Structure formats: structure tokens, C-alpha cells
Amino acid sequence: MIAILPVLVACTSLLGPTLPARSYDTIPLPGGRYASRQVMTSRTQPGPRKRPIPVRTIAVVIHDIRREGADILVGTRICAVRQDPIGRVRTVLDSAFVGALPSWQSRATIRGVGPWQVSIAEYAAVIGADLEDPGSDPLPGSADDPRITDPDRDGNPGITVRVEGLVSGEVYVVQRMVRGLEGELALDGRMSGTVSGTNEQQTLGASNLILRAFTPTFVPDPEPDRNTFDWSPIAPEQDCADIVAAEDQIFGRLE
């Protein structure tokens, strides 16, 4: 999958080393605002005669949790996504791309007694097409398909990904992103674990002949230790710009 940029805002004053006070000893995962950094690894073959190489996609995400009786509802919003370069080519995803990514809500379940095992159910989101069943309907393969949308509003079909480097231009795609989390929640409210899900993509067109002729395909790496997340409680007033600017402070530096 051509990746799914951080717009860095110098706004770190709200982010200190002290986590927000919450009653994790009695109510695991209480309502409030959280942030996660999710790393998923895929393998791609950058050319017909090239060997497959691993490529990481890193997402910085905000979660808002609320409780309705016995239900724990997790709202998810992607703040920034970046991808490792593929050789001498890299993807550049602007704020219009991130703004076009959907937000969603899923349910969490908790097992055990501190540390707790937390499962956040998988959710399927389609970007660039309006499907009756986003989880299972085949992705459109043509820009003429009536289900194609233009979520970034740039006049091109699907969602636009810009490519720079040895080959430069734009690729117009439709993507399906499935995400779920399985982790261990500590007493201080931090959590780490495994990201589950898949990435799927269909190319609808491109701005030049080279990109039209060859767009890499991505196959998810099934190894759990290559698809991981870290999670931390944050203050209610902190938003995307804050957590993107202070990513290393919140989660530690990514190797």
C-alpha cells in the first residue's frame, strides 16, 4: 500500500512527563483522551527484478474513550502517517490526504486484573470509494466506477498520493484499511501490543506513464513483533498538532 505527514506545530508546552491522573487501579481504561503510535510493516517489490524489501508505515493517532453502561467505545482519528522510503523514492502525503482519512468508533473489551488485556475491535475503512460493505466489497479498479469518490477534493479520482525521487508524480488510488489493537494495559495507563489488520489498494490512474505502468504492491508482514503500537493517556486539551510535535517525548524515539 502506498502509505498513508506530519504537520509539525511547535506546541509542546501542554505535554509534560506527568500522565493525567486516572483511576486505573479501579477502572481500567477510563473515559478520556489517549494517543497511540502504530507501526505496521509490509513487504514490497520495487521493480520486476528486484527483491522484496520491508517498508514500515507509522501512524500517530488520537483516541477518545467513553463508557455507555458496560460498553467501552473507542473513537479513533489519524493525525499523521509516514512511510519509510522505498529505495530512492518516497511518498509525500499532504494535509489534504490526512484530512480525508476517516475517523471511526469501535468497541473495546478488557480481561484480567492489572495489568489488563485489552482488545479493540477491528474496523474496516475505505478511502476513495463509497462501498455498501466496506469490509468485504471488492475495491473498484477503474476511475469510471460510480462508487469512486474524491475525498481530498483535488479533482482526481480516489485519494491522491504524491511520489518524489527517482520517479516523481501523483498516483490516484482507492484503499481499504483494517485496524484493530491487542495490548497489555499497565497501572499507569500506558499500553503496548500488536496491531492487527490489513492494507489493500487499487490504482485508478497516475500523472505520468512510469507510475501508470508500475505501482508497487504491498503485502503485510504477519510477524506480530513487526506490527506494534504504544499507547499513552494525554490531557483532554491536547490535539493532533500537540502529539505529532511531541511524538518522541510521548512514546520514545523510534529506531
N, C-alpha and C positions, 0 to 999 in steps of 0.2 A: 504493500500500500504506500503510495506517495504520501508522505507524512502529513499528519495533522499536527511562540514567537513572542516571544515575549516583548511586550511594550513596557520597558523598564521605567518606573517612576520613582524618583528619589523620595521615598516616603517610608522610611524605616522607623520613625520615631515611635510608632504605635507598637512595634514589635520588640519586646524585651525578653529576657531569659525566663521570666516567671510565667508559668502557664496559668490560664484563667482558673479560678477556684471552682471546682465542681465536686459533687458528692459521688465519686467513683466507687468508694467503699460500700455504698448502699444502693446506688442506682447506676449500673454500668451504662455508658453511652447516653448520658442525659441530653435533653434538648439543648441546642446551641449551635455555634458555628465551628467548623473544623476545616482543615486543609490537608490535602494529600499530594504526594508526588508519586506518579505511577510510571514505571519503566516496562515497556514491552519490547521484546526482541523478535525480529523476523529475519529470514534469510532471503536474499535476492540474487539473481544472476544478472550482472550489469551489462552483459553482452553475450551473443550466441556462443562464443568460445571461451567465455570467462567462467571461473569457478564461483560458486555461490559464496556470498560473504554475509556476515551478520550485521544487521543495522538496528540500532536502538531508536525507539520513539519515546520521548519523555514528555509527560503531561503534568502540568501544575493545576490543581483542581480545588474548588471550594465546595463544601458540603454543608447543608443546613438540615439539622435533625429536629424533628418534632414528634411528640408522642400523642397518639389517639387511642386511649384505653390501653389494650395490650399490644397495639401495633406500634412499631418504630419505623417512621417514614424518613427516608434519606433523600433530600434534594441534591442534585449534582449539577455543577456548572463548570465547564472547562475554561480556564483563564489563559493558558498559554500551552503551546505544543511546539516541540522542535524535534529534529531528526538528525542523526549522525550523517555526515556527508557520505556519498557513495563514490569512492574514488575522487575524481576532480569535479564532481557535480554535487550541488547541494540544492535542497528545496528551500524556498523563501515564502513564508506564509504570512500575509499581512493581517492587519486588524480586521479587515472585512471578512477574511476567512474565519478567524476565531469567532467574530460576531455572528457568523452564520451557523456555527455549530449549535446543536440543540441542547437544552437543559432537560433533565428528566428526574423522575421520582421513582424510587424502588423501596422495597421493604428489607429491614434487617432482622436477623434472628440472633439470639445470644444463648450460649451454652456454658455450663461450668460455673465456677466460683473463683474469681480473681486470682490469676489472670483468666479472662473470659475468652472463649472462642466466638468470633463474630463472623457472620456470613451476610453480605449484602448482595441481594439477588441480581442476576444478570439482566441487563436491559439492552434491547436492540434499537439503535438509532440509524436512520438512513439520511444521508446528506446529499441533496441534489436531485431527489425524486420523491414523489408522493405515492407510497405504496399502500395497498389495502392492508397487507400483513407485513410490517417492516421486518419481522424476524425470519420469514421464510419465502416471501415472494422473490422470484429471480430479479436481479438488478437489470434495469434497462441497458441495452448495449448500443443504442442509437440515439443521436440527438433529436431525431424526429419522433421519438416515443412521446405520446401525450402526457405521460406521467413525469417527464423531466421538468424540474423547476430551476430557478436561478436564485438560490438563497443569498448569494453575496451581491446580487443586483448589479452585475457588471456587464450585462447584455450577452454573456456567453452561457451555453447550456451547462447545467450542473454547477459544481463548485470548481473554482479556478485555482490551480497550483502553479506557482512560478518556479522555474528551474534556472539556475545560474551555474556557469563554469565552462567546462569543455563544450557542452551544448547548452544553449540558453533559449528560453521561450516560455510559453504557457501551455499547460495541459488542462483539459476540461474533463472532469471525472464525476462519477457518482460513486459514493462509498457507503458501505454498511459497517458500523462499528458496534460490537457487542462487548459489554464490560460488566464484570462482577468482581467482588473482593472477598477474600477469605483471610482473616488475620487473627492475631492474638492481642487482645486489649489489656494493657498494663494498668496498675492502680493510678498512675499519674495521667491517664487519658491518652497516652500515646499508643499507637498500634502499628504493627508491621505484618506483612504477609504476602500473599500471592494474588496477582491479577489474573482473572480468567476471562476468556472471550476470544474473539477473532476479528480480523480485518478483511474486508472484501472490497474489490474495486472493479469498475468497468470504465474504460476510457471512451469518451464521446468525441474527442477531437483534440487538436493541438494547433499552435500558431505557426509551426514550421514542419517541413517534411520529415526531418530526422526524428522529431518527437512523435510525429504521427506513426512513423514506421516502427518505432521501438520505445515502449514504455515498460520499465521493469515491473515484474510481478513479485509479490511478497508472500512468503509462506511463514506462518507463525512458528516460532520455536517452542516445542512442547515442554521444555525443561522448566520446572517451577522456579528455580533459582535465577532464571533469566527474565522472569516476568514478575516483578515485585512492586510493592508500594510501601511507603512510610506515611504515617498519619499523625496529626497533632491538633489539639484544640487551639483555637485562636480567639481573639476578642471579637465581640459582636460587630464592632465598627470597622473591623479590617475587611478589605475587599480585594479584588483581583490585583490591582496595582501594588498593593502592600505586600501580598505574599509572593508575587513574582519578583519584586525588588529584593526581598529578603529570603529568597529560596534557600540559600546555603545556611543562613542563620537558623531557619526553622528546621530543616531536615538534615543538615550537614552537606559537605561538598561531595558531589557525585564523581566517582572515579571514572 
